[in-house]
Amino acid sequence: MESLAQLEALCERLYNSQNTAERTHAENTLKCFSTNVDYISQCQYILSNASTPYALMLASSSLLKQVTEHSLSLQLRIDIRNYLITYLANRGPELQPFVIGSLIQLLCRITKFGWFDDDRFRDVVKDSMNFLGQGTTDHYAIGLKILNQLVSEMNQPNPGFPSTQHRRAACSFRDQSLFQTFQISITSLHHLKNDAASRLQELALSLSLKCLSFDFVGTSIDESSDEFGTVQIPLSWKAVLEDPSTLQIFFDYYTIAKSPLSKEALECLVRLASVRRSLFTNETARSRFLAHLMTGTKDILQTGQGLADHDNYHEFCRLLGRFRVNYQVLAFQGVYIIFCTLT
């Protein structure tokens, strides 16, 4: 590669050219960055010096492949991790969304693969909180994006990463960091409730949903099915789940937001309606939780708010279905009677 300008031109053709021959030539020329570990330092050089988003994308995606497919030294992985944190803090707000997404995926992949190799990899939640505290919308968004991707990365197996190691990392993350991440999402939802910046609201709501949808016990059940059963939320979450403000924030977001945010709020409520019975302190606490769910559900039924939207309506029916599966009929017969009356 003769110059950075030449590389940027090749990257432009790789991602944008309509000519198949041009794209193939660019791909073959640039393949070395993702297959040869000797080019890792050059990827970092590109990130530091390139001006086009396509060159940055090449460097980030190449590093992702290197991290995923090669056994890199611990020090090199720590250096890449630290570089990414600093890079996102300094340059993140000016980058294109697809470049930010790729860099965050790289950060979370290297975090998962190194979870048991060094304590610094497990500092990623604390690092994300530093972004949230920067005081700018762009940094806040980056912090929430890191946490969203981190939960997704920890919850999904990776090709080439042994399933036993995946499950070990997922369980450790669940026990050490997932609850804190969920708390951050709830705090953010309260903080952003009156904020017109729906982008941040969407990220915070998505984070809550990802936390509640985590594969807590390694069953990998299809949650799109009405039979996904009980959500095995850990006992350490009890106080937050029994706090009425936790349920209420999702009903509030359903009320104030439009689809798809309102649908995501309902998805969170579906999962909360599915939590295991033994999570609660006693039957009184569980009854209060159910009464709150019933009241919010009844209000939606009576007003019909949002139910003209197909996705909202479908998710609301799933919420009603969770009452049928998780609670005795006598406990929710009031909601059922109202439903029959209104339909």
Contacts in CASP RR format, 6 or more apart in sequence:
PFRMAT RR
TARGET T0000
AUTHOR 0000-0000-0000
METHOD contacts of the structure
MODEL  1
MESLAQLEALCERLYNSQNTAERTHAENTLKCFSTNVDYISQCQYILSNA
STPYALMLASSSLLKQVTEHSLSLQLRIDIRNYLITYLANRGPELQPFVI
GSLIQLLCRITKFGWFDDDRFRDVVKDSMNFLGQGTTDHYAIGLKILNQL
VSEMNQPNPGFPSTQHRRAACSFRDQSLFQTFQISITSLHHLKNDAASRL
QELALSLSLKCLSFDFVGTSIDESSDEFGTVQIPLSWKAVLEDPSTLQIF
FDYYTIAKSPLSKEALECLVRLASVRRSLFTNETARSRFLAHLMTGTKDI
LQTGQGLADHDNYHEFCRLLGRFRVNYQVLAFQGVYIIFCTLT
1 7 0 8 1.000
1 29 0 8 1.000
4 46 0 8 1.000
4 49 0 8 1.000
4 50 0 8 1.000
4 55 0 8 1.000
7 30 0 8 1.000
7 46 0 8 1.000
7 50 0 8 1.000
7 55 0 8 1.000
7 58 0 8 1.000
8 50 0 8 1.000
8 51 0 8 1.000
8 52 0 8 1.000
8 54 0 8 1.000
8 55 0 8 1.000
10 26 0 8 1.000
10 29 0 8 1.000
10 30 0 8 1.000
11 26 0 8 1.000
11 30 0 8 1.000
11 52 0 8 1.000
11 54 0 8 1.000
11 55 0 8 1.000
11 57 0 8 1.000
11 58 0 8 1.000
12 52 0 8 1.000
12 54 0 8 1.000
13 19 0 8 1.000
13 22 0 8 1.000
13 23 0 8 1.000
13 25 0 8 1.000
13 26 0 8 1.000
14 23 0 8 1.000
14 26 0 8 1.000
14 27 0 8 1.000
14 30 0 8 1.000
14 54 0 8 1.000
14 58 0 8 1.000
15 54 0 8 1.000
15 57 0 8 1.000
16 54 0 8 1.000
17 23 0 8 1.000
17 26 0 8 1.000
30 58 0 8 1.000
30 62 0 8 1.000
32 39 0 8 1.000
33 39 0 8 1.000
33 42 0 8 1.000
33 43 0 8 1.000
33 58 0 8 1.000
33 59 0 8 1.000
33 62 0 8 1.000
34 61 0 8 1.000
34 62 0 8 1.000
34 65 0 8 1.000
34 66 0 8 1.000
35 65 0 8 1.000
37 66 0 8 1.000
37 70 0 8 1.000
37 72 0 8 1.000
39 62 0 8 1.000
40 63 0 8 1.000
40 66 0 8 1.000
40 72 0 8 1.000
40 76 0 8 1.000
40 80 0 8 1.000
43 59 0 8 1.000
43 60 0 8 1.000
43 62 0 8 1.000
43 63 0 8 1.000
43 66 0 8 1.000
44 59 0 8 1.000
44 63 0 8 1.000
44 80 0 8 1.000
44 83 0 8 1.000
46 55 0 8 1.000
46 56 0 8 1.000
46 58 0 8 1.000
46 59 0 8 1.000
47 56 0 8 1.000
47 59 0 8 1.000
47 60 0 8 1.000
47 83 0 8 1.000
47 87 0 8 1.000
48 87 0 8 1.000
50 56 0 8 1.000
50 59 0 8 1.000
53 95 0 8 1.000
53 96 0 8 1.000
53 98 0 8 1.000
53 99 0 8 1.000
56 95 0 8 1.000
56 96 0 8 1.000
56 99 0 8 1.000
57 98 0 8 1.000
57 99 0 8 1.000
57 102 0 8 1.000
60 99 0 8 1.000
60 102 0 8 1.000
60 103 0 8 1.000
60 106 0 8 1.000
61 102 0 8 1.000
63 80 0 8 1.000
63 106 0 8 1.000
64 102 0 8 1.000
64 105 0 8 1.000
64 106 0 8 1.000
64 109 0 8 1.000
66 72 0 8 1.000
67 77 0 8 1.000
67 80 0 8 1.000
67 106 0 8 1.000
67 109 0 8 1.000
67 110 0 8 1.000
67 113 0 8 1.000
68 109 0 8 1.000
68 113 0 8 1.000
68 158 0 8 1.000
68 159 0 8 1.000
68 160 0 8 1.000
68 161 0 8 1.000
69 160 0 8 1.000
72 80 0 8 1.000
74 117 0 8 1.000
74 118 0 8 1.000
77 110 0 8 1.000
77 113 0 8 1.000
77 114 0 8 1.000
77 117 0 8 1.000
78 118 0 8 1.000
78 120 0 8 1.000
78 121 0 8 1.000
80 106 0 8 1.000
80 110 0 8 1.000
81 107 0 8 1.000
81 110 0 8 1.000
81 111 0 8 1.000
81 120 0 8 1.000
81 121 0 8 1.000
82 120 0 8 1.000
84 103 0 8 1.000
84 106 0 8 1.000
84 107 0 8 1.000
84 110 0 8 1.000
85 107 0 8 1.000
85 127 0 8 1.000
87 103 0 8 1.000
88 100 0 8 1.000
88 103 0 8 1.000
88 104 0 8 1.000
88 107 0 8 1.000
88 131 0 8 1.000
88 142 0 8 1.000
88 146 0 8 1.000
89 130 0 8 1.000
89 131 0 8 1.000
89 134 0 8 1.000
89 139 0 8 1.000
92 100 0 8 1.000
92 103 0 8 1.000
92 138 0 8 1.000
92 142 0 8 1.000
93 136 0 8 1.000
93 138 0 8 1.000
93 139 0 8 1.000
93 142 0 8 1.000
95 103 0 8 1.000
100 142 0 8 1.000
100 145 0 8 1.000
101 145 0 8 1.000
101 149 0 8 1.000
104 142 0 8 1.000
104 145 0 8 1.000
104 146 0 8 1.000
104 149 0 8 1.000
105 149 0 8 1.000
105 153 0 8 1.000
107 124 0 8 1.000
107 146 0 8 1.000
107 149 0 8 1.000
108 124 0 8 1.000
108 146 0 8 1.000
108 149 0 8 1.000
108 150 0 8 1.000
108 152 0 8 1.000
108 153 0 8 1.000
108 154 0 8 1.000
109 153 0 8 1.000
109 158 0 8 1.000
110 121 0 8 1.000
111 121 0 8 1.000
111 122 0 8 1.000
111 124 0 8 1.000
111 150 0 8 1.000
111 153 0 8 1.000
112 153 0 8 1.000
112 154 0 8 1.000
112 158 0 8 1.000
112 161 0 8 1.000
112 169 0 8 1.000
112 173 0 8 1.000
113 161 0 8 1.000
114 121 0 8 1.000
115 121 0 8 1.000
115 122 0 8 1.000
115 169 0 8 1.000
115 172 0 8 1.000
115 173 0 8 1.000
116 168 0 8 1.000
116 169 0 8 1.000
116 172 0 8 1.000
122 176 0 8 1.000
122 177 0 8 1.000
124 146 0 8 1.000
124 150 0 8 1.000
124 177 0 8 1.000
125 147 0 8 1.000
125 150 0 8 1.000
125 177 0 8 1.000
125 180 0 8 1.000
125 181 0 8 1.000
125 184 0 8 1.000
127 146 0 8 1.000
128 143 0 8 1.000
128 144 0 8 1.000
128 146 0 8 1.000
128 147 0 8 1.000
128 150 0 8 1.000
128 184 0 8 1.000
129 143 0 8 1.000
129 184 0 8 1.000
131 139 0 8 1.000
131 140 0 8 1.000
131 142 0 8 1.000
131 143 0 8 1.000
131 146 0 8 1.000
132 139 0 8 1.000
132 140 0 8 1.000
132 143 0 8 1.000
132 144 0 8 1.000
132 184 0 8 1.000
132 188 0 8 1.000
133 139 0 8 1.000
133 140 0 8 1.000
134 140 0 8 1.000
137 197 0 8 1.000
137 200 0 8 1.000
140 200 0 8 1.000
141 199 0 8 1.000
141 200 0 8 1.000
141 203 0 8 1.000
144 188 0 8 1.000
144 200 0 8 1.000
144 203 0 8 1.000
144 204 0 8 1.000
144 207 0 8 1.000
145 203 0 8 1.000
147 181 0 8 1.000
147 184 0 8 1.000
147 185 0 8 1.000
147 207 0 8 1.000
148 203 0 8 1.000
148 206 0 8 1.000
148 207 0 8 1.000
148 210 0 8 1.000
150 173 0 8 1.000
150 181 0 8 1.000
151 178 0 8 1.000
151 181 0 8 1.000
151 207 0 8 1.000
151 210 0 8 1.000
151 211 0 8 1.000
151 214 0 8 1.000
152 210 0 8 1.000
154 169 0 8 1.000
154 170 0 8 1.000
154 173 0 8 1.000
154 174 0 8 1.000
154 178 0 8 1.000
154 214 0 8 1.000
155 170 0 8 1.000
155 210 0 8 1.000
155 213 0 8 1.000
155 214 0 8 1.000
155 215 0 8 1.000
157 163 0 8 1.000
157 166 0 8 1.000
158 166 0 8 1.000
167 218 0 8 1.000
170 215 0 8 1.000
170 218 0 8 1.000
174 214 0 8 1.000
174 216 0 8 1.000
174 234 0 8 1.000
175 234 0 8 1.000
178 211 0 8 1.000
178 214 0 8 1.000
179 234 0 8 1.000
179 236 0 8 1.000
179 237 0 8 1.000
179 240 0 8 1.000
181 207 0 8 1.000
181 211 0 8 1.000
182 207 0 8 1.000
182 208 0 8 1.000
182 211 0 8 1.000
182 212 0 8 1.000
182 237 0 8 1.000
182 240 0 8 1.000
183 240 0 8 1.000
184 207 0 8 1.000
185 204 0 8 1.000
185 205 0 8 1.000
185 207 0 8 1.000
185 208 0 8 1.000
185 211 0 8 1.000
186 208 0 8 1.000
186 240 0 8 1.000
186 246 0 8 1.000
186 249 0 8 1.000
188 200 0 8 1.000
188 203 0 8 1.000
188 204 0 8 1.000
188 207 0 8 1.000
189 201 0 8 1.000
189 204 0 8 1.000
189 205 0 8 1.000
189 208 0 8 1.000
189 249 0 8 1.000
189 253 0 8 1.000
190 245 0 8 1.000
190 249 0 8 1.000
192 200 0 8 1.000
192 201 0 8 1.000
192 204 0 8 1.000
193 201 0 8 1.000
193 249 0 8 1.000
193 252 0 8 1.000
193 253 0 8 1.000
193 256 0 8 1.000
195 201 0 8 1.000
198 257 0 8 1.000
198 261 0 8 1.000
201 253 0 8 1.000
201 257 0 8 1.000
201 261 0 8 1.000
202 261 0 8 1.000
202 264 0 8 1.000
205 253 0 8 1.000
205 257 0 8 1.000
205 261 0 8 1.000
205 264 0 8 1.000
205 265 0 8 1.000
205 268 0 8 1.000
206 264 0 8 1.000
208 250 0 8 1.000
208 268 0 8 1.000
209 264 0 8 1.000
209 267 0 8 1.000
209 268 0 8 1.000
209 271 0 8 1.000
212 231 0 8 1.000
212 233 0 8 1.000
212 268 0 8 1.000
212 271 0 8 1.000
212 272 0 8 1.000
213 223 0 8 1.000
213 267 0 8 1.000
213 271 0 8 1.000
215 221 0 8 1.000
216 231 0 8 1.000
216 232 0 8 1.000
216 233 0 8 1.000
216 234 0 8 1.000
217 232 0 8 1.000
221 228 0 8 1.000
221 229 0 8 1.000
222 228 0 8 1.000
226 318 0 8 1.000
226 321 0 8 1.000
226 325 0 8 1.000
228 274 0 8 1.000
229 274 0 8 1.000
229 325 0 8 1.000
229 326 0 8 1.000
230 274 0 8 1.000
230 275 0 8 1.000
230 276 0 8 1.000
230 277 0 8 1.000
230 326 0 8 1.000
231 271 0 8 1.000
231 272 0 8 1.000
231 274 0 8 1.000
231 275 0 8 1.000
231 276 0 8 1.000
232 276 0 8 1.000
233 241 0 8 1.000
233 275 0 8 1.000
233 276 0 8 1.000
233 279 0 8 1.000
235 279 0 8 1.000
237 279 0 8 1.000
238 279 0 8 1.000
238 280 0 8 1.000
238 281 0 8 1.000
240 246 0 8 1.000
241 272 0 8 1.000
241 275 0 8 1.000
241 279 0 8 1.000
241 280 0 8 1.000
241 289 0 8 1.000
242 280 0 8 1.000
242 281 0 8 1.000
242 285 0 8 1.000
242 288 0 8 1.000
242 289 0 8 1.000
244 288 0 8 1.000
244 292 0 8 1.000
246 272 0 8 1.000
247 269 0 8 1.000
247 272 0 8 1.000
247 289 0 8 1.000
247 292 0 8 1.000
247 293 0 8 1.000
248 292 0 8 1.000
250 265 0 8 1.000
250 266 0 8 1.000
250 268 0 8 1.000
250 269 0 8 1.000
250 272 0 8 1.000
251 265 0 8 1.000
251 269 0 8 1.000
251 296 0 8 1.000
251 299 0 8 1.000
253 261 0 8 1.000
253 262 0 8 1.000
253 264 0 8 1.000
253 265 0 8 1.000
254 262 0 8 1.000
254 265 0 8 1.000
254 266 0 8 1.000
254 269 0 8 1.000
254 300 0 8 1.000
254 305 0 8 1.000
254 306 0 8 1.000
255 305 0 8 1.000
257 265 0 8 1.000
259 306 0 8 1.000
259 309 0 8 1.000
259 311 0 8 1.000
259 312 0 8 1.000
260 311 0 8 1.000
262 306 0 8 1.000
262 309 0 8 1.000
262 312 0 8 1.000
263 309 0 8 1.000
263 311 0 8 1.000
263 312 0 8 1.000
263 315 0 8 1.000
266 312 0 8 1.000
266 315 0 8 1.000
266 316 0 8 1.000
266 318 0 8 1.000
266 319 0 8 1.000
267 315 0 8 1.000
269 293 0 8 1.000
269 319 0 8 1.000
270 315 0 8 1.000
270 318 0 8 1.000
270 319 0 8 1.000
270 322 0 8 1.000
272 293 0 8 1.000
273 293 0 8 1.000
273 319 0 8 1.000
273 322 0 8 1.000
273 323 0 8 1.000
273 326 0 8 1.000
274 322 0 8 1.000
274 325 0 8 1.000
274 326 0 8 1.000
277 286 0 8 1.000
277 326 0 8 1.000
280 286 0 8 1.000
280 289 0 8 1.000
287 331 0 8 1.000
290 327 0 8 1.000
290 331 0 8 1.000
290 332 0 8 1.000
293 323 0 8 1.000
294 323 0 8 1.000
294 332 0 8 1.000
294 334 0 8 1.000
294 335 0 8 1.000
297 319 0 8 1.000
297 320 0 8 1.000
297 323 0 8 1.000
297 335 0 8 1.000
298 334 0 8 1.000
298 335 0 8 1.000
298 338 0 8 1.000
300 306 0 8 1.000
300 307 0 8 1.000
300 316 0 8 1.000
301 335 0 8 1.000
301 338 0 8 1.000
301 339 0 8 1.000
301 342 0 8 1.000
302 338 0 8 1.000
302 342 0 8 1.000
304 342 0 8 1.000
306 312 0 8 1.000
306 313 0 8 1.000
307 313 0 8 1.000
307 316 0 8 1.000
320 335 0 8 1.000
320 339 0 8 1.000
323 331 0 8 1.000
323 332 0 8 1.000
323 335 0 8 1.000
323 336 0 8 1.000
324 332 0 8 1.000
329 336 0 8 1.000
END
